[in-house]
Structure formats: C-alpha cells, structure tokens
Amino acid sequence: MAGLRGRASECEVLNGLVQNAQTGHSQVLVLRGEAGIGKTAMLQFLLDRASDCRVSRASGVESEMELPFAGLHQLCAPLLNRLEELPPPQQDALATTFGLRPGNPPDPFVVGLAVLNLLSDAAEQQPLVCVIDDAQWLDHASAQTLEFVARRLRAEPIALVFAVRTTDQQPKLTGLPELVLTGLTNRAATGLLDSVLVGPLDDRVRDQVLAEAHGNPLALLELPRQVSRTELTFGPDGATLTGRLEEGFLRQLQVLPEESRRLFLLAAVEPVGDVDLLRRAAQRLGIGHVAIQAADGAGLLELRHRVEFRHPLVRSAVYRAASEQERRTAHQALADVTDPVKDPDRRAWHRARALAGPDEAVAAELEQSADRAQKRGGLAAAAAFLAAAATLTPDPARRAQRALTAAQAKAASGAFDDALSLLAEAQAGPLDEAEGARVQLQYAQISHYSQHGNKGMPLLLDAASRLENSDPKLARETYLDALAAAMFAGRLADGPDTGMQQVAEAMHQVQLPAEATKPDLLLQHVARLYTDGYPAAAAGLLDVVNAFGSDELTMDEAVRFAWLAACAATDLWDDLNWGILTRRHLDAIRGIGALGVLPVALNSRIIYDLYSGDLAEAESLVAEAAWVAEVTGGQNAMIPYGEISLAALRGRRVHAEAGFARILDDIAVRGEGVGLNMVSWFQAILYNGLGRYDEALAAARTGAASPLELGPPKWALAELVEAGVRSGNIDEATAALEQLGTFARASNTDAARGVLAGRTALLRSGSAAEDCYREESELLARTTLRVEQARAQLRYGEWLLRENRRHDARDQLRPAYESFSSLGVDGFAERARGGLVSAGDSVLERSLDTPGDLTAQEAHIARLVSEGLTNAEIGAVLFISARTVEWHLRKVFAKLGVSTRRELQQLRAASAGTRGVPGSKERHDERR
C-alpha cells in the first residue's frame, strides 16, 4: 500500500511508529476520530508497513454484554505459548484471568504487569505491533489493563496503537499520545469521490456530496453507491451523516433474501465473532447454505476466521432496525447452541436477552456468571451480570436484594452513578429493616467515597444507628466508616463539634462483644481519644495499631479498616506501622480491583513515602492516581493531595503554590476539612525548606488549629515550632511546643520523642540545646523517617554554625545536604548548601540538569538494585517490564560512572543518607 489519499502526514507518523519499534523503542498512539473517518484504514496501513514485525490485534464490539477480558484475550491469545516464561505470580494471574486454570481473584495490577511482560518477552525475538480497533467498545477490564500497559511501555520494541471513535461520552485513553483524524481536504475528498464514481455526476450533485460528507472517507465511498442522485442532492430532513450511512447499508441489505437478513441480525447480536457458533445458530433458525453465501457475497460481512462487518455502522444499523421480537429470537438461537459447560456466561447472557419478562432460572445463572467474573478479577463485569439478574428477578423482595448486591459491586468498581440507579431500584423494595439499613449504608458510602467531604459522615452515623438492632457487628463497622468520613470532614463538619467528636459521642453507648475483634477495639480506642483525652487513650490505641500491623488481617479488615489504623499510626508517630498499614491497605484494594476506594489508599501511601524518603514510589503512585481518575471517568477522583505534597517536599514552589491555590476551592466546596490540614501542613514544610519562615508560620498555624483531629495537625505543630523560632515568634513557638509535648510524651514512640527533642532544642541554648539535638538524631535513626533524619542533621548543623563551631557544623550539614540531594528534597538541600557555604565548605549549587543527577525513577531503581533485587523483581515492584528496568539502569550507570551492579551497591553503601528502609525488601517481596 503506497499510502492513503489525503493522509500523507498521518501515514508518516505511522511509518515512524514502526521504525521506532524496529529500533527497540516503545511507542503508544491513540487514533481518534468520528465514525468513518478512516481509523481502521490507518490501522491497516500500519499493519502493511509492519511486515517485518510480529502482529497482534484485537477489536471492541458494540454490545450490551460485558465479558471480562474478552478484548485482552484476543490480543494475547497468539502469545500465550510464552505464558510459562513469566514469573509464577504473573503466570497464575493471567491464567486465572483467561480461565485457563482456577485460582483466587487476581490483582488487576499483577494482571497488567503480566500482560506487559508477555508483550515484552514476545518482542524480544521480533518487534511487536499491537493494534486495537474500536477501543471505545472494549470490555471494562480489558480497557483498564491495556491502558495500564500503555502507560508503562518505555524501552520495549513495541508499537501499541488504539483506534477510538469520538463520541459524546467521556473520552477514552486520555493523556496518551494521540493523532486526531479530521476530514480530508476538499482536493483529497474530490479525488476519493471520483475514484468510486462509475459515471459522470452533475457538478451541483458532486458539490452537495462533498458538503454532506465533510471530508469523511466512508461517506465519500458509500454515499454514491447507497442512495439515488435525488437523495444525494436533497437528503432526508434532519438526517445525520451517521444516520444516512446506516440507512444506506440497510438499503443494500433489503435486496437480500429474508434468511440472509436474519443471518446479519444473528451476527449483530453475537459480539465475540465466533464463526462456528454463528453457523450453528443459523442452522437452528433454518438459515440454509444459499442464504449464508448470499450474505457473504453482499460485501458487508465476512465469515472467515472471525465474523467481521465491513464497518461497525453495518452492525449498529442491523441491530437498531430489528424489532424486539426479532432480537429475542436471535439471542435464543445463539443461547441454544452455546455450550453451557465451556461458555456458561455467554449462554446466560443470550438467554437473558431472549426473554420478554422476568425468569428466576436465568437470573440465577447470571448470578453465577457474576461470581465467576469476580473470581477472574472482572469486577465491572460481575456488576453488570448482577444488574441484569436483578432486572430478571420475578420476586420483588429478591429483586431488591439483588439490586442492592449489584449496587455494591458497581460502587466498588467506581461506577457510582450506576450504583445509585440500582440503589433506587432496591429502595423500591420490599425491604426489611436490615435491608433498608444496608441500602442507606450504601448511599452513605457512595457519598463518602465519591466526595470525601462533609456529606457522608451524618449519613453513615444514621445508618450505623439504624443497624444497631438488626446487625450490631455491621453497625460497629459502620461507625468506623463514619470515623473515616469524619476525618475527611474535619473542622468543616456540620454541627457544633468536629466530625470526630460527633462520631465519638454517638458511639459512646455502643457495647462491644465479649470476643471483640480488631475493628471493634480500633473503634473503641479512637473514640477514647475524644471522650477520655489523648494522654489516656494513646497507649491502648498503640496496642491496637500494632495488632493491625503485626497480625494477619482478613481481606475485610485490610480493605475497610487498615486505612483508619494507618491514620491512627500517623497520629501516634508510629512510623513502622504507618508504613506497614498503608502498604497492606493499598495491596488489599489493588487485589480486589476496588477502584472506588483506590485513590484514598494511593494518597495515604504517598504521604508515608514522602516522610520515608521514597519520592520515586510517591511519584509513581501519583501517576497511578491520575490513571484511576481517568479510567473511572473522574467519578471518584480525589483531590490530589499526594501530587501537591510531593511538589512541596521537593521545594518546587511555583508548582506547589499553583496546586495549593487550585485545590483550596475544591476543599471548600466539598466541605473537606482534612484538606485544610493537609494543605497547611505541606505549605509549612515547603516554606520551612525554602527558609520563608513567616509564610511557614502562617501555614502551620492553620494546619495545627485543630490538634485533636487525627494525623496532620500534630505534625503541623512541629512545623509551627520551627517556623515560630526562625521568624522570631518565640511565644507562639513555645505554646506550640507545649501542645506538641503533651501528644508526643503520651505516644512515647521513637519518632514522637525524636520530633519533640529536636523542636525542644530550637528553644534551648548551650549544652541543653546540643543534648536535645543529639537525642533527636539518635531517636530518629531508629525510625524509617529519612527526611526527618536529614532535617535533624540540618537543624543541628545550623545551630553549630550559629555557635561558631564551623568544623562541627560541616560534619552535620554535609550528610544532610547529601541526603536531601539523593532523595530529591531540593528545597531543604539548598538550605543545607547555604549552611555549608557559610561554614566555609565549597559545594556546587545544585542543578537538576547536571549529568550526575538521577530522576526519581532512576533513584528508586538504584536503591532497589542496592537492596539486591533483580531486574524482574524491580519490575514487579514498579509495575514496569524488566527491559524498561534495564534501560533505566544503563542511564543510572552512565550518570554515576559505574559499570556493574556491585559497583552501584558499593557506591550507595558509601554514600551518606542512603540507608534503606528496614523491612523494605520483605514488602517488595509481597508485591511480587
């Protein structure tokens, strides 16, 4: 194929895509445009150019059926002979996903990593070109997985190209490189039209055709052969271009025998493209060989390896033109010939579509299909099956129960609007008191997880109160959910008290069972913070948090309650369990594919990563949070606290300040009081790092205004002390230190005592100050808080400099500078550099463009290499391919002037401030 008429620049882009793959470089491209604009032709051009490459392809099909991973299986099926070459966890995940072997529901992120490595391994032998046509119609699970893969291709000889139809719905695959196809120029359109005309055409008619087509190649090719010259000139009143094309395809079908037209309908309602199944269904309806030949010869349908329409508009035209009864007959025929053992889900779906009314037997089959889909990791498909089961349930009470179950699945998958519709169906009942309370609970949870503001907490409190008689255990768990919602509402909660105070008072009369569970004890001890006071409650809460961190957790405990336990750990300066529990919660949420709550887990983990100095992982989680918002259509988009906090800790003032300004309006609209705490906390960190202490003081004052709220306010108190001393507001710093001391002494963890010692030193002098600085360093050295460790060295070094002990100051400031530099904490690094210069040390001003500087991703990989992980293991940690790890590692070696992994390990071992986080390799092992 020499090229496509009027698409020279677009063809050049696709040529470059193939050339990049052939030279070992990944490239992703989204072809976007209206129906008929030439996306499929562009893909065919790409495949013709890829004759020296391996090719894999898939296509979405417009359908009401959601078969999990159907599109992904199309793409991967030719490569599954390489399945055994994947690491065992990835093998198991992909084999379970495709139904090749039984297993537990796979982690969707491990499935994505398995597909990434499967494609990467296949491309090792021969460059790989993957094309996905009509990606807007991929099943939900396939679309999510392929988008995950697309965002992680870096150094593999792979070209991955999607074709997506522009629609009025939420755009798909946003944020990836894209090529938007628009109409052909008038010259190209005229040439294309002339190429299909079989005789002369009046100039006025020609001009009308060109005007109607708007440069759409399909319209230029089809309109002249579909309609009369009179209709070309005048056209149907109000008809859209798509409607006219569909009408033209139907006219071509009208000349075919009735049996052939019925075959077209069978093909239109069977979304998988199974030729053998279609032929058996045709036989079932008495459609003979002659009719099949006539259909195949019409040029609108191909029956070879797969059932393929000449264009998706043919399928949609046929389906829309059929009556309800005709569609039901087609579905029934397909159900009759579908194997109930090998393909029970497709059979159940066809049976459901064949019904004119409720049917309990089919509803039960759909419920079983939902269970199978969930076991394979297809949460969205499970929700779709459950919703269909509810619709077909004849008994009103059973229908309400199934609608509630479907709503819960929809909410877990992040489809909150669909969940609310199903809850309305469930509410129509009849429901008993317990079921009604569960409906109310689900409404409350959706409000909380979709908004994270002050609307969810009172709803959850009402639901908990209502559940106390019918389900005391669920009532207690709902009170814990209300506590989580109260954390978000914070000082912006409706009512006279803070949200946490309101929940604590509501729970005061709740009786725990004799065999209290960990969630029960967490409920009791968090409430005691507000009823008995922090000093009285801290020790008991520490014990509960430690139980969550050290004991085996059930899936429900990890998904629903590990997050609140992690928040309590933050409040108590229990950094070890803070790290363990944010990891456990994130892994559990990923494991069940619950996109509805994943943003909370991601942002919580990011804040821990910032304090532990793992800014590379924080950056990757920020990108993951953005991806979740995109694939869920923004329904559960959380305010990007992690992203803005990362910018603040790095000292990127312009970026951080713009982010803070942007999200403060959202915080006010949502009533999300925790946002005020988070923003103020990290504003204070930003300005303390930059030495802008008056601004740090103002921010910390706001962040610490409600110190009884969990988490950020207590850390903000520490920033307030530092900013107060440095800005000369000693009285305010002293008052903040007194409050900080009350909390830190009650907690009595190494981190709490270390933070307190360091801030106390700021208000002492002479040997008393030095003793506190040394105590701070010793205590923080036992923690995972690498940024706080470096800040302790910075404060001590600055004090020594003020004491005119320049040599001793350099001994503290140099490792502080090196630690901040290696971590990417640039604001504090510059503050440390300034101190070194004042101490008479020569140090170059840092530039992010210097060759020796590693990117966040490179620094993360270098650290993991120093911990002894292989490329494959690092890939599993970072959700990238081993080849991409190797590509990054070559850049690390070049920047650091080393040539082997051993040299890199020795270099990092000798560098100050690069101590690994205790237990980090064990946590990485869990993710593999």
N, C-alpha and C positions, 0 to 999 in steps of 0.2 A: 504494500500500500504506500504510494508516494506521499500522500498527505490527505488532509480533509479540506474541502473547499472553504475558504474563508477562515481557516483555523491555523494559520501558519505559526503565529506566536504561541498558541496553546500547544501545538504539536512539538514545538521546540522545547517547551517546558517538560513534556513527557519524554522526549528524547534524552534530555538531561537527567531525568529521573532514572532511566535505565542505565545510562552511563555511570551515574553515581553508584548504583548497586553493583555494577560490574567492576568498579574500582574499590569496593569494600566499604562504601559509605551508606548509612541508612538515610531514607527519606520518606516522609509521610506527606500525602497530599489529599485534600478533600475537593473533589469536583462538585460544584454546587450550581444548580440552575433549575428552571421550571421544566415541566414535563415536555419532552420532545425537543429540548434544546441541544441534544447531541451528546449527553454524558455517556451513554452506552457505546456510541460510535467512538468516542475518545478512548474509552477503555479498550475497545477492540484494536484501535491504533496502537495503544501501549503494548498489548499482547503481541501484535505482529512485530513490533520492534524488539520484543524480548525473546527472540528465537534462541539465543544462547543462554537463556536463564530458565530455571525451573519456575513453573507457574502453578499457583493455587488460587481458586476463585470461589466466591460464594455470592449469593444474592438474596435480598429480602423479598418477601412476598406479602402483598396486602392481604391481611386475613384477620379474622376475629379470634383465631386460635393462638395461644401462647404456648409453644412447645419449647421448654428451656434448652438453650444451647444448640438449637437446630441449625442456625446460621453458622455458628462456630464449628459445628461438626462438619458441615460442608467444606469449610476452609481447611480443616485439619485432617480430614479423613485420608487424603493421599499421603500424609506424613506419619500416620500412626504406626508404621513399621519401625519408627525410631523411638517409640514410646519408652522402651526398656533402657534407653541411654540416659533418660532423665534421672535426677536424684530420686530415691524411693518416695519421699513425701509428695513430690510433684507427680510422679507416676500414679500414685494412688489417687491423688486429687483429680487428675484428668480422666483416669479410667472410671472413677465413680461418676464424674460429671457426664461422661458419654454412655453410662450404663453398661460398661464392659465388665465391671465387677462390683459386688456390693461393698459398701463402706459407709462410714459416718459422713454427714453433710460436709463437703469440703469448704475450706476457707476460700472465698472468692478471690482473695489476693494471691493465694498459692496457685489457684487455677490460672490466673492471669500470668503469674511467673512461669508456670509450666508451659503455657502457650508461647510465651516469649522465648523460652529456651528451646522449645520444639522447633519453632521457626528458625531460630539462630543456628541450631545444630544442622538443620536441613540446608541452610545457606552456606555452611562451611564447605560443602562439596561443590556447590553450584549456586551462583547468585539467585535469589528468590524474588519473584514478583507476585504480590498478593493483590487481588482486586476484589472489591465488594461492591456490587451494584445494588441500587435501591436500598441503601443502608438505612434510610428512614423507616423501613419496614422490618428490620431485623428484630428478632425477639429480644426482650429487655436484657436477659442475661448475656446473650452474645454481644449485644451492643456495648454493654458495660465492660466486658472482658476485652474486646477489641480496642476500645478507647483507652483502656489501661495499657495495653501493649503499645498502641500508637504513641503514647506519651513517654514511653521508656525506651524506644529504639534510639540508639546512639551510633554504635560503631559496627553494626552488622551489615553485610551485603544484602540488604532487603529494601525493596520498594513496596510500600503499603499504600494503596490508593482506594479511597471511598468515593462513590458517586451518590449524592444526596439530592433529592428533589426539594426545591424550595416550596414550603407550604406556609399556611397561616399559623401553624403550631410552633411551639418552642423550637428554635433551631437546634439541630443535632451536631455533635462533634465541633463545637465552637472552641476557638483558641488554638486550633491546629492550622498549619499552613494550608491555604485554600486557593483555588482557582475558580473564580465565578464566571460561568459561561453565560454570555449575553447573546442577543440576536445577531445574526450575520449582518454585515454591511449591506447596503442596497445593491452594490455591484455583485457581491458574492451571492446574495439571495436571488438576484435575477439569473445569474449563471446556473445556480442549482435548479431553479424552476424550469429553465429552458432545457435542462438535461433530462427532465422526465416528461416533457410535453411530446405528444405523438403527432401533433398537427399545429397549424397556425392558431394563434389566440389574439383576439382583439386587444389593442393596447389598453383600452379602458378596463377590460376584464383583468388583464395582466396587472395593471396598477392596483386594482382592487384586491387581487390575491396577495400581492406583496404587502399592501397595507394591512390586510387581515392577519397575515402570518407574523408580522413584526419580526421578521428575520428568524423565526422558529423553523429549523430544518425539517422536523417531522411534518409540520403544517405545509411547508412548501412541497414536500414529497407526496403527501397524502391527499390534500385538498383537491388537486386537479383530477385525481383518479376516483375520488369518492362521490363528488356531487356534480350536478349539472352546471352549465355555464350560467344559467339564470340565477341559481343559488349562489354561485361564486360571486355574482355581481351584487345580489341584494342580501343574501344570508338570512338565517332565521332571526326574528326580532329578539334582541336581548341575549343571544347565544354567546357564551364564552368560547374562546378558542379551544379549550379542552373539551367542552361540550360538543362543539361541532366535529372535532376529531372522533370522539366516541360515537356520535351519531353516524359518521361516515363508516366506521368499522362495522356498526350494526347493519348498515345497508349492504355491505359486502356479504354479511352472514345470511341475509334474508334470501339470497338466491340458492342457498344450500338446502339439501333435504332436511326435514324436521329432525331425523335421527342425528344428523351431523351437528345441528344446532344444540341438541341435548348433550352431545359429547363435549361441545365447547363449555357448556354450563358445568358439567362434571369436572372438567379441567380447572374451571374458575374457582370452584369451591374446595379443591384439593390443593392446599398450599405447598406441599412438600415436593411436588413434581415427580411422583413415582409413576413411571410409565406402565409397569405391570399392574399396579393397583388400579390405574385408570382403565386399562383394558378389561380387567375382571369386572369392574363396576359397570362398564359399558355393556358387557355381555349380560350382566344381571338385569339391565334395563332393555335388553333385546336390541341393542345397537350393533348392527352387523358390520362385517369387514368392508363392505362397499361404502357405508356411511363414514367409517373411520378413514378410508382412503380419500374420500371427498373432503373431509375436514382437513386432513394433512395436506392435500393439494391446493387448498384455498390460499396458502401463503401467509396465514395469520397464526398458525400453530405448528410447532414441530414436535414430533413424537419419536425421539431417538433415545439418547441416554437419559434425558430428562424431559419432562413436559415443559416446553418453553413457548410463550406467546411472543409474537413479533414485537410487541411493545406492551408494557403494563396497562396502557389505556384500553387495550383489547380486553384484558381480563376484567377490568373495572366496568367497562361498558356492558359486557355479557352479564356480569353479576347484577348490576343495577337494573337491567332490562327485564330480568326474570321475575316472575311472581313469587310470593312467599311459598305457595304450594310447590312450585317447580324447584325452588331451592331445597325445600324439605325432602322432596323425592330424591334429589341428587345426593344429599347428605345421607339419607337412609341407605341408598345403594352402596355408597362408599363405606358406611359402617358395617354393612352386611359382609363385605369382602375383606375387611381389615382383621388381621389375626388378633384375637383377644388376649393371647399369651405374649406374643412378641411385641405387639404395639397397642397395649390396652388404653393408653392415654389418647391417641389419635382416634381410636374407635369410640371412646366415651364422648369425645368432643363432637364427632359426627352424629352420634346418637342424640346428643343434646340438641344439636341444630336441626335435627329431623323432627323434633317434637313441636306440636302446636299448643301444648299445655304442660302443666306440672307432671312429674313422674318420679316417684321416690327411688325406684331402682336405678335410674340414670343419675339422679342426684347423688346417690351413694357411690356410684362408680366415679363420678367427678371428685368426690371427697377423697377416694383412694388415690386418684391421679394427683391431687394436691399433696398428699402425703409423699408420694414418690418424687414429685418435683422438689419438695422441700429437702428430701434426703440427698438429692443431687445438687443442692445449692441454688435451685431456681426459685427464690422467694417470691419474685413477681409473678411467675407462672403459677405457683401454688395459690397465691391470692386470686388470680384470675379464675382458676378452677373452682375455688371456694365460692367466689361470687356467682359463678354460673350455677353451682349446686344450690345455693340459696334461692335463686330465681326459680328453679325447677321443683322446689320442695312443696308438696301439696299441703302439709300440715302447718298452719300459721305459726304455732309455737316453735316447731322445729326449724321453720324458715327463719324466724327471728334469731334463733341460736346460731344458725349457720351464717347469717348475715353479720352477726357480731364477730364470729371467728374470722370471716373474710376481712372485716374491717381491721381487726388486729393485725392480720398479715399485710394488708395494704399499708397500714401505718408503719409497720416495721420496715417495709421496703422503701419508705419515703414518699409514697403516693398519698399524701394527706387529703387531697380533695376527694379522691375516690373513697378513701376511708370514711370521710364524713357523709358521703352519699349512702354508703352501706349502713352506717350507724342510724341514719334516718329511717332506713328500711327496718332495721332491728327494733327501733323505738316504736314502730307501729304495732309491734307485739303480736300476740300477748306475751308479756314477760312477767315472771315472778319477781319478788322483791330483790333477790340476789342478782338476777339477770339485769334488772333495771339499774341496780347499783353499778354493775360492770359496764353497762353502756355509758353511764355517767362518768365512770373512771376513764374509759377510753376517750371520751370527749375531752376530759381534763388533760390526759397525757398528750393528746394531739395538740392541744392549746399550748402546753408547756414546751414540747419538743419543736413545734413549728415556729414559736415566737420567742421563747426563752425570756419572757418579760414578766409582768406582774399579773397577767390574766389567769395563768394556770394554777397558782397557789390556792386561791379561795375555792376553785372548782375541785381541786384534789382534797382539800380539807372537808368539803361537803361529801365527797364520795367516800372518804375514809370513815366519816361519822356514820354514813348510811350503811356501810359494810360491817360495822362492829357487831351487830347481832347475827347476821347471816353468815359471815366469813371473817372471824376475828383475825386469822393469820393474814389474809389479804388486806384487812383494814390496817394492820400494823405496817405492812409493806407499803401501803398507800400513804400512810403518814410519813414514811421515809421519802417517798416520791415528793410529798408536799414540802419536806425539808429541803430537798434538792431544788424545787421550784422557788422556795423562799430564799435560797442562796442567790438565785438569779434576780429576784425582785429586790432583795436588799432593802436599802433605805427608801426605795420608790414603791414599796408595797402599799396597797390601800390599807387604811386603818391607822390607829393612833400609834402602834408599835412597829418595830421592824418585822419583816416577814418571819424571821427565825423565832422571834419572841412569840408571835401569834401561834405558830405551829407548836412550839414547846408548851404553851399554856393549853392548847387544845388536846395535847397528848397526855396531860398531867394525870388524868384519871385512867389511862389505859393500863390494864393489868397484863403483865407478862405471864406466859405459861410456866409451869414448873421446869419444863425442858426448854429453856429459852435458846433460840438459835442465835447465830452471829448477827443477822439483821435485827433481831429483837434487841440484843444488847447494844448495837450501834444506835438504834432508835432511843433507847433509854439514856445512854450516856451523852449523846449530842444534845438531847433535851435538857439534861442536867447542867450543861454549860449556861443555860439561860434561866433555869429555875434555882440552881444552887450556887452558881457563880463559877468562873473559870478555875480558880485555885482548888476548889473542892472536887471538880469534875475531871480535871486533866489526867490524873493518874489512871483512873478507871477507863477513860477514853483511849489512852495509850495502849492499855492491855487489849482492848477490843480491836484497835487498828492493827496491832501486832498479830492478833489471831487471823485477821483478814490477809495479812501479808505472809504469814508462815504456814497456815493450814491449807489443805486442799479446798478449793471452792467448787461448789456446784455451778453449773452453767448459769442458773438463775442468779446466784449470789454474785458471780463475776459480771454478768451483764447489767443487773439492776442496782447493785449496792456497792461494788468495788469503787465506783467513782466517788460516792459520798465518803467512803472510808478514806480514799486518797485525799479528798478535800480536808478531812479531819487531820490527816497526817501533815498536810501543809500548815494547818493552823497550829499544830503542835511542834513544828520544826523537826518532825521525824522524817528526815530526808531519805533514809533507806526504804521505809515503807511507802513513802511518796513515789519513789521510783518504781518499786515492785508493783504497786497497785495501779498506777497509771498504765504500766505495761500490761498487766493482767486484764484490765478493763478494755484496753484497745484491742488486744488479741482476741478477747471473747466477742466483742462487737464485730470485728472483722470476720471471725469464724462463722457467725451466723448470717453474715451479709446484711446486717441491720443498718442500712444507710440512713434511716430516720434519726438515729442517735449517734452515728459515727462522728459528726462534726464536734460534738461535745468531747468525745474520747480523744480526738486528734488534738484539739486545742488544749486540753488538760495535759496531755503528754508533752506538747510543745513547751509549756511553761516550765515543766521539770527539766526538759532538755536544756533550756536556756540557763538555768541555775547550775546544772551539772556540766555545762560547757560543751554539750554536743550540739553545736549550732548547725552542723551538717544534717543531722537527722531532723532537727527542727525545720530546716528549710524544705526537706523532702516531705514532711508532714503538712507544711503549709500548702505545697503544691497538691497534695492529696486532698486536702480540704476543699481547695478550689475545684478540683475534679469532681468531688461528690456534689458540690453545688450545681455544677453543670449537668451531670447526668440525671439529677433529680429535678431539673428544671427550676432550681432555686427554691423549691418548696420548703426545704429545711435548711436553708442557708443560715449559718450562724454568723454573727458579727465577727470579723476576722481578727480576734484578739491576738492569736498566735503570730500572725503576719506582722502586725504593727509592733508587738512586743519584741519580735526578733529585730526589726529595724532599730528600735530604741536601744536595745542592748548593744548592737553594733555601733551605736553612735551616729547613725545615718539621720541627722537632724531633719533635713528637708523632707525626706521620705516619711519619717515618723510623725513629724508635725502635721503634714498633709493628711496622713492616715488618722491621727487623733481627731483632727477637725472634722473629717468626713464621717467618722462613726459616732461622734457625740450626739448628732441629731437623731440617728437611729436609736441610740440608747434612750433618749428622752421619749421618743415615740413609743417604743416597746415597753417602757417602764422597767428597764433592765438595770437595776441598781448596782449589780455586780460590775457592770461595765464602767460605772464611775470609779469604782475601786481599782479595777484593772488598769484603766487608762491613767489614772493619777499615780498609781504605783510605778508604772513603767515610764511615765513622764519624769517622775522624780529620779529614777535610775538614769535616764537619758541625760538630764541636766546635771546630776552629780558627776557623771562621767565626763561631761564637757566642761566642768568647772563653772557652771552657771548656777550658782548656789541660791540666789534669790528666787529664780524660777523653780528650782528643785524644791525649795521650801514651800512655795505656794501649792505645788502639785502634791507634795507629801502631806501637807495639812489637809487637803481634800481627801486624799486616799486613806488617811488614818482617822477620819472624822467619826466613823462608826466602828470602833475597835472590837466590839463583840461579834461582828459578822465574821464568818469563817474565812481564813486564808489571807487575802491581800492586805487588809488593814494592819495586821500585826507586822508584816514585812515592811509596810509603808512607814510604820513607826520608826524602824531602824533607819530608813532614808531620811526621815524628819530630823532625827538627832544629828546626823551628819550634816545635812543642809543647814540646820539651825546654827550649829557651831561654826561652820565655814562662812555663813553670812553674818555672823555676829549677833544672832538672836539667841543668846545663851539661856535666857529664862524659858523660852519655848522649847529649846533643846532639852533642858533639864526636866521639864514637865513630861515631855515625850519619853525620856529615859526612864522616868519613874513608872509610867504605864508599861513600857516595854519590859521592865524588870519584873513586874507583877506576873506577866504572862510567861516570860522565859524561865523564871525560877519555878513556877508551877509545872511547866513541861519538863525541865531538867534534862533535856536531851543534849548531846554534844553540840549540835548545831545551835540550839537555843542559848546555851551557855556561852558558846563562842561568839555569836552575834552580840549578845549582851556585853561580853567583856570588851569587844572592840569598840562598841559605842560608848561604853563607860570610859574607856581610855581617852576618848575625844574631850571629855570634861575633867580629866585629871591632869596632873603635871608631875614632872620629875620621875622618880623611881616608881611611884604608884601608877603613872601612865604606862611606863615601859612594862611593868609586870602584867598589866591588862593586855597590852599588845602581844606579849609573848604567850599569854594564856589563850588569847583568841587564835593565834596561829596553831598552837598545839591542839586545841579542841577541833578546829575546822579541818585540820589534817586527817582527822578520823572520819570525816564525812565524805559524801560524794559531790559536794558543792564546790566545784573547781573555780567558778567565778568568784565566789565569796572568799576562797583561799587566796586568790590573787589580789583581791581588794584588801584583804587583811595585810598582805605584804606591802601594798601601795600606801595604806594609811600609816603603817609603822615606818616605812621609809620616809614619808613626808614629815612625820614627827621628828625623826632623827635628823633630817635636814634642817628643820627649824631649830633643833638643839645644836646645830653647827657640828654635827658628827657626820661629816661628808662621806668618809670611807664606809662607816656602818650603814649609812643611808643607801649607798650604791649596792651593798650586799642584799638589801631588800628590794630596791627599785628595779635592779636588773632582772631578777627572776620574775617579778611582777610584770614588767614590760614584755618579757619573752612569753610568759603565759598568756597574757592578753593578746599578743600578736598571733600566737599559734592557734588560739581559739577563735580569732576573728572579732574580738571585742575591741573595736578600733577606738572608740571614744576614750575608754579608760587607758588603752595603750598609749594614746597621745598624752594623756595626763601623766602617765608614768615616764614617758620620754622627756617631757618637760622637767620633771623632777630630776632625772638623770643628768640632763644638761646643766641644771642648777648645781648639781653635786660634782660637776667637773668631769663627767663621763662623756665621751664622744659617741654619739649614736645618730645614725642617719634618720632623717624624717621619713616615716613610713609612707609608701605609696602603694596603692592597690594594684598598680601596674608594674611593679618590679617583678623580674622573672622568678625570683625565689618564692613569691607568694603563692600559696595554694588556694584554689577555690574551696568553698565549703564542702563540695562533694569530694574533691581530691583529698582534703584534710581528713575527712571521715574515712575514706578508703585507706589512707596511710595509717591511720590509727588502728583500723581493723587488721591490716597486714601485720602491724607490730604486735597485735594480740595473737597472731598465729593462724588466722583464718585463711582458707584457700580462696581462690577467685570464685569458685562456685558457692562457697559459704557466704562470702561477702555479697554476691549477687542475691542470695536468698534474704539477707538482712535488708538490703537496699531496694529489693524488687527491681533489679536490672539483670541483664544477661551477664554470664561470665566473660563474654567477649568485650562488653562495654566496660567491665571492671578492668580488663587487661589494657584497654585503650586509655582509661584514666590513669592507670598505674604507669604506663610509659611516660605520660606527661609529668607525673609525680617524680619519677626517676630523673627526668631531664631537668626539672626545676631545682631539685635538691642535690644534683650532682652525684647520684648513686646509680649503681647498675644491677644490684641484686636485692632480694627481699631481706637477706640477712643484714646488708649494709643499712637498709632503711630501718630495720628494727634496732640496730646499734645506734644509729643517729638519733632516733626518737628516745631511746633509753637514756642517752646522754643529755638530752635537752631538758631544760627546766620547764616545769609547768605542764608536762605532757603525760602525767600519771593517768593510767586508765581507771575507769570507774570499777570498784570492786564488784565482782559478780557479773560483769558485763558480758563475758563470753557465754556464761550459762544462759543469760537472757537471749543472746543471739541464737544459741542452740535451740531454744524453744521455738523461735520463729522459723527455723529451717524445717 
